[in-house]
């Protein structure tokens, strides 16, 4: 191969994928080390429910990028822990279960977030705040472009 050949490992897509894998590994290790009683997926699901009111399972699945079956299993676990509840309502003339976080779920979320925050700060302190803001904006812009072309069939 000549020196002009570009490899997948040289692309932004590879760098994002690799960074995401490291972030997930770090999160999984941190949740285990801190003995939080939640998985990173459960915590991010609670966060998504808190940030978005009136979510049904299908809408939640789209936001957390999981299929409905896995989202259902995740919700079953969170419901068994008393952290979320599902209530039957009508949306667009169809019966749907709306997911909401319980008071216990809010307390666990807040406690978990407080334990995670010092670890987030350690990472953030190694990158200049203006660079973090730029990176966040660039990633959001990239994600929005990708969302327009990706077919998410959930």
Sine and cosine of phi, psi and omega as CSV:
sin_phi,cos_phi,sin_psi,cos_psi,sin_omega,cos_omega
0.00,0.00,0.63,-0.78,0.02,-1.00
-1.00,0.10,0.17,-0.99,-0.09,-1.00
-0.94,0.35,-0.22,0.98,-0.01,-1.00
-1.00,0.01,-0.15,0.99,-0.01,-1.00
-0.93,0.38,0.80,-0.60,0.02,-1.00
-0.99,-0.13,0.68,-0.73,0.00,-1.00
-0.96,-0.29,0.40,-0.92,0.04,-1.00
-0.83,0.56,-0.59,0.81,-0.01,-1.00
-0.92,0.40,-0.18,0.98,0.06,-1.00
-1.00,-0.05,-0.06,1.00,-0.09,-1.00
-1.00,0.01,0.35,-0.94,0.07,-1.00
-0.90,0.44,-0.53,0.85,-0.02,-1.00
-0.90,0.44,-0.67,0.75,0.05,-1.00
-0.91,0.42,-0.70,0.72,-0.01,-1.00
-0.88,0.47,-0.64,0.76,0.03,-1.00
-0.91,0.40,-0.72,0.70,0.00,-1.00
-0.87,0.49,-0.73,0.68,-0.01,-1.00
-0.90,0.45,-0.67,0.74,0.03,-1.00
-0.90,0.45,-0.66,0.75,0.02,-1.00
-0.89,0.46,-0.63,0.77,0.03,-1.00
-0.90,0.43,-0.69,0.73,0.05,-1.00
-0.90,0.45,-0.67,0.75,0.01,-1.00
-0.89,0.46,-0.66,0.75,0.01,-1.00
-0.92,0.39,-0.67,0.74,0.03,-1.00
-0.88,0.48,-0.70,0.71,0.03,-1.00
-0.88,0.48,-0.71,0.71,0.02,-1.00
-0.87,0.49,-0.72,0.70,0.00,-1.00
-0.88,0.47,-0.71,0.71,0.03,-1.00
-0.90,0.44,-0.67,0.74,-0.03,-1.00
-0.92,0.40,-0.70,0.72,0.02,-1.00
-0.88,0.48,-0.65,0.76,0.04,-1.00
-0.92,0.39,-0.72,0.70,-0.03,-1.00
-0.88,0.47,-0.65,0.76,-0.03,-1.00
-0.99,0.14,-0.16,0.99,0.01,-1.00
0.84,0.54,0.76,0.65,-0.12,-0.99
-0.97,0.23,-0.28,0.96,-0.01,-1.00
0.98,0.19,0.09,1.00,0.06,-1.00
-0.74,-0.67,0.42,-0.91,0.17,-0.98
-1.00,-0.01,0.26,-0.97,0.04,-1.00
-0.88,0.47,-0.57,0.82,0.03,-1.00
-0.92,0.39,-0.65,0.76,0.03,-1.00
-0.90,0.43,-0.68,0.73,0.00,-1.00
-0.90,0.44,-0.72,0.70,-0.01,-1.00
-0.92,0.39,-0.49,0.87,0.08,-1.00
-0.93,0.38,-0.69,0.72,0.07,-1.00
-0.86,0.51,-0.69,0.73,0.01,-1.00
-0.87,0.49,-0.69,0.73,0.00,-1.00
-0.90,0.43,-0.66,0.75,0.03,-1.00
-0.91,0.42,-0.66,0.75,0.04,-1.00
-0.89,0.46,-0.62,0.79,-0.07,-1.00
-0.98,0.17,-0.29,0.96,-0.09,-1.00
-0.74,-0.67,0.94,-0.34,-0.01,-1.00
-0.98,0.19,0.42,-0.91,0.10,-0.99
0.87,0.50,0.68,0.74,0.02,-1.00
-1.00,0.03,0.70,-0.72,0.20,-0.98
-0.99,-0.12,0.15,-0.99,-0.05,-1.00
-0.86,0.51,-0.63,0.77,-0.02,-1.00
-0.90,0.44,-0.71,0.71,0.01,-1.00
-0.91,0.42,-0.65,0.76,0.04,-1.00
-0.88,0.47,-0.69,0.72,0.00,-1.00
-0.84,0.54,-0.66,0.75,0.01,-1.00
-0.91,0.42,-0.63,0.78,-0.04,-1.00
-0.95,0.31,-0.56,0.83,-0.02,-1.00
-0.99,-0.15,0.07,1.00,0.05,-1.00
0.82,0.57,0.74,0.68,0.10,-1.00
-0.79,-0.61,0.42,-0.91,0.06,-1.00
-0.96,0.29,0.23,-0.97,-0.08,-1.00
-0.90,0.44,-0.56,0.83,0.00,-1.00
-0.91,0.42,-0.73,0.68,0.03,-1.00
-0.92,0.39,-0.58,0.81,0.06,-1.00
-0.90,0.43,-0.65,0.76,0.04,-1.00
-0.88,0.47,-0.68,0.73,0.03,-1.00
-0.89,0.45,-0.66,0.75,0.03,-1.00
-0.89,0.46,-0.70,0.72,0.03,-1.00
-0.92,0.40,-0.61,0.79,0.07,-1.00
-0.85,0.52,-0.70,0.72,0.01,-1.00
-0.90,0.44,-0.73,0.69,0.00,-1.00
-0.91,0.42,-0.58,0.81,0.03,-1.00
-0.93,0.36,-0.65,0.76,0.04,-1.00
-0.89,0.45,-0.51,0.86,0.05,-1.00
-0.99,0.14,-0.07,1.00,0.00,-1.00
0.97,0.24,0.40,0.92,-0.07,-1.00
-0.99,-0.14,-0.41,0.91,0.06,-1.00
-0.71,-0.71,0.29,-0.96,0.13,-0.99
-0.66,-0.75,0.45,-0.89,0.03,-1.00
-0.87,-0.50,0.78,-0.63,-0.02,-1.00
-0.84,-0.54,0.71,-0.71,-0.02,-1.00
-0.96,0.27,0.75,-0.66,0.06,-1.00
-0.54,-0.84,-0.01,-1.00,0.03,-1.00
-0.92,-0.40,0.78,-0.63,0.02,-1.00
-0.73,-0.68,0.84,-0.55,-0.05,-1.00
0.81,0.59,0.70,0.71,0.01,-1.00
0.89,0.46,0.37,0.93,0.02,-1.00
-0.79,-0.61,0.61,-0.79,0.07,-1.00
-0.96,0.27,0.78,-0.62,0.04,-1.00
-0.66,-0.76,0.41,-0.91,0.09,-1.00
-0.99,-0.15,0.85,-0.53,0.03,-1.00
-1.00,-0.03,0.72,-0.69,-0.03,-1.00
-1.00,-0.09,0.73,-0.69,0.11,-0.99
-0.66,-0.75,0.37,-0.93,-0.02,-1.00
-1.00,-0.03,0.66,-0.76,0.01,-1.00
-0.99,0.16,0.19,-0.98,0.07,-1.00
-0.87,0.49,-0.64,0.76,0.07,-1.00
-0.89,0.45,-0.64,0.77,0.04,-1.00
-0.89,0.46,-0.66,0.75,0.04,-1.00
-0.90,0.44,-0.65,0.76,-0.01,-1.00
-0.92,0.40,-0.69,0.72,0.02,-1.00
-0.90,0.43,-0.67,0.75,0.03,-1.00
-0.86,0.51,-0.77,0.64,-0.03,-1.00
-0.87,0.49,-0.69,0.73,0.02,-1.00
-0.90,0.44,-0.69,0.72,0.00,-1.00
-0.90,0.43,-0.70,0.72,0.00,-1.00
-0.87,0.49,-0.67,0.74,0.01,-1.00
-0.88,0.47,-0.60,0.80,0.03,-1.00
-0.96,0.28,-0.50,0.87,-0.01,-1.00
-0.99,0.14,-0.49,0.87,-0.11,-0.99
-0.81,0.59,-0.71,0.70,0.02,-1.00
-0.87,0.50,-0.54,0.84,0.02,-1.00
-0.95,0.30,-0.60,0.80,0.07,-1.00
-0.90,0.44,-0.65,0.76,-0.01,-1.00
-0.89,0.46,-0.61,0.79,0.03,-1.00
-0.85,0.53,-0.70,0.72,0.01,-1.00
-0.94,0.35,-0.74,0.68,-0.05,-1.00
-0.89,0.45,-0.55,0.84,-0.01,-1.00
-0.93,0.37,-0.26,0.96,0.03,-1.00
-1.00,0.02,-0.03,1.00,0.01,-1.00
-0.78,-0.63,0.72,-0.70,0.00,-1.00
-0.86,0.50,0.71,-0.71,-0.06,-1.00
-0.81,0.58,-0.63,0.78,0.01,-1.00
-0.92,0.40,-0.56,0.83,0.06,-1.00
-0.93,0.38,-0.63,0.78,0.05,-1.00
-0.88,0.47,-0.68,0.73,0.01,-1.00
-0.90,0.44,-0.69,0.72,0.03,-1.00
-0.89,0.46,-0.71,0.70,0.00,-1.00
-0.87,0.49,-0.71,0.70,0.02,-1.00
-0.86,0.52,-0.69,0.72,0.01,-1.00
-0.91,0.41,-0.70,0.72,0.02,-1.00
-0.88,0.47,-0.69,0.73,0.02,-1.00
-0.90,0.43,-0.65,0.76,0.04,-1.00
-0.89,0.45,-0.71,0.70,0.02,-1.00
-0.87,0.50,-0.70,0.71,0.02,-1.00
-0.88,0.47,-0.71,0.71,0.01,-1.00
-0.87,0.50,-0.65,0.76,0.01,-1.00
-0.90,0.43,-0.62,0.78,0.07,-1.00
-0.90,0.44,-0.71,0.71,-0.01,-1.00
-0.91,0.42,-0.62,0.78,-0.01,-1.00
-0.87,0.50,-0.54,0.84,0.00,-1.00
-0.93,0.37,-0.43,0.90,-0.07,-1.00
-0.95,-0.31,-0.31,0.95,-0.04,-1.00
-0.99,0.10,0.72,-0.69,0.07,-1.00
-1.00,-0.07,0.97,-0.25,0.02,-1.00
-0.99,-0.14,0.96,-0.29,-0.04,-1.00
-0.97,-0.23,0.99,0.12,0.00,-1.00
-0.92,-0.39,0.00,0.00,0.00,0.00
